Amino acid sequence: MAKENEDGQEKTEEPTQRRLEKAAEEGQLLTSKEMMVFTTLFAGLLVMTGLAPFVGSAIKAWGTLFVIDSAANLDSLGLAKVKYGFWLVILATAIIGLPMVVVTIATQAAVGGLNFAPKAMSFKGSKINPIAGLKRIFSMKGLVELAKSILKVVSLFGIGAVIIYQQLPELVYLSASSLGEGVERAVYTFPFLVGGLLVALLIIAAIDYFWQKHTFTQQMRMTLKEVKDEHKQTEGSPEVKAKIRRMQYQQSQDSARQRDALDNVADATAVITNPTHFAVALKYTAGQQGAPVVLAMGRGAIAQQIIDRAQDAQVQTLRIPILARALYFTSEIGGEIAEGLYNAVAVILAYVFRIDSGEAMDMPELTLPPELRFDEHGNLENGGA
């Protein structure tokens, strides 16, 4: 039966990659203590087997600690022996301990991966809550741990007893044997004993691994609502994505219209620029009904193309930033200019007509209403341009 979360919904969905990553950040990883015990002991057996040829030298080196071969310098000899003894202990620990550490880390990496999680070191009140502790003890996980412990004790003691019983005829004569013979018998018996124990530990480790994997997977399962909420957080809600697609489509349509309108620049009466960020091509024929019409407009690369085409067609190009921005943000291609710009555009077109007629005159100054003063981002300015 699927577990339920705090909202009463069943956790029926497999954990997502994001869920597993968040669990790892909190220090929740698949692990198996029994698997680590097995691999560590197996590595220890291999290390001891590999070091067997050096056991004699190690015993001789250790034995020199108890030999006083000279009466000279007795005041400093004790300290020297202690230092040498510490050196031997550190060396033995490094030779035997380092492989064990490497094997332990490699085992965890193979079972559930490695991760450094600072969040796991933070204080959690639930860990010292006695009620929560009792629930863990009498939970299914606690019962499984108890069963594993019983199985471990029974199997290990049973296998150890069987092996010792088989070796008992030779072991009873150890009391009448020399130290060398006793060590030889121990060296011969030890691998059998450890090997048998490792077989039992391998079975227990396999059981523990599959149980821990099952428990971890069940713990990481998610409700359908959690999966949907996570998808919204990572991918964005459908409404926002639809709005973005609409905006992207609108932008692409506007860009397409701007590119198509470039062919009309040659028919323009004047082009208003800012000086290259914006460009708006206007057309007005004296005596026509209605306001001037926007033939083309654009910003950036499109604006530069409008300017280039206007120059090729000998269309007057005027640098009037405040008017160029106002036209760009209030007009559409093929449509008339905004009513608030009638006066300013009329002044500019009159100036253009007079320039085209051969008159020499200065550029007139323009004023625009505050609601038509924009910056380059389309935001209203507080003051003038």
Helices and strands as residue ranges (DSSP letters): H 17-25, H 33-50, G 52-54, H 55-63, G 64-66, H 74-111, G 118-121, G 125-128, H 130-137, H 140-171, G 174-176, H 179-220, H 224-235, H 238-260, G 261-267, E 270-273, E 278-283, E 293-299, H 301-312, E 316-319, H 321-330, G 339-341, H 342-356, G 370-372
